[in-house]
């Protein structure tokens, strides 16, 4: 973000403060539909549980399809189709979840995966020309970053930014590990730890948006199509409601000015708000907690005996 742009960014944020709306959140899910085997729930059960929680609370969310996780097979494509048929949006998240920041990943490889995924999901109900970068990484070189900007513009695809980033994927890995070792394990502690993690991240990113914009913005929450959300999504939605947040949908959230930003110092694997803060040279006091991968929560689970000390 250039200095002049940064100045306008802050000025517009302060100006918009008078028109601030109540804090809202849009739910989005990456890497689905998953056909991998997990404890307690089949792929079909996990998919149904996620959709049931969204339906219960009348939430319009988005699923970002990683084609190789299941949608390249009829049974997986049926799960993705169920999202569209239930009123959810369907977006693109490549085929094999390549890392564009990896030296071995070429721009052409990455773009070819986007095109292949798009060809498979374009006919699904709920399809949107939205692309979410894998690992939220937009390229390790200017050539990759500029090449992707030009590519998305040519294909009329939106960069489906995230502002409220979470480490649900790591807590899901911990949960699966615990259940593999003890299938009958009591999940009360996992549920409480997960919800506390979501609350911590939500409050921290809300504070960061206020410091950057002078107002609340509609937050786009990143979760994953996984077991922990299949088990606790109803609780997670209830958490945001209990915090006084309203539920919005991604399409409405993306209409906010914040999502038109294009930070010039993108932070690899992080929220748009982190990239924007770095562009402005701002470092919040809780920086490390926003950048970690749920380290504190994992250590808490270990201390309370829910995970072996060897779990990474």
Secondary structure, DSSP 8 states (H G I E B T S, - for coil): --HHHHHHHHHHHHHHGGG----EEEEEEEEES--S--SS--HHHHHHHHHHHHHHTT---EEEE-GGGTTTSHHHHHHHHHHHHTT-EEEE--SS---TTSTT--HHHHHHHHHHHHHHHTTSTTEEEEE--GGG---SSHHHHHHHHHHHHHTT-EE---SB---HHHHHHHHHHHHHH-TT---HHHHHHHHHHHHHHHHHHHHHHHHHHSS---EEEEEESSHHHHHHHHHHHHHHHHTT-EEE-HHHHTTSGGGG---SS--TTS-HHHHHHHHTT---TTHHHHHSSSHHHHHHHHHTTSS-TT--
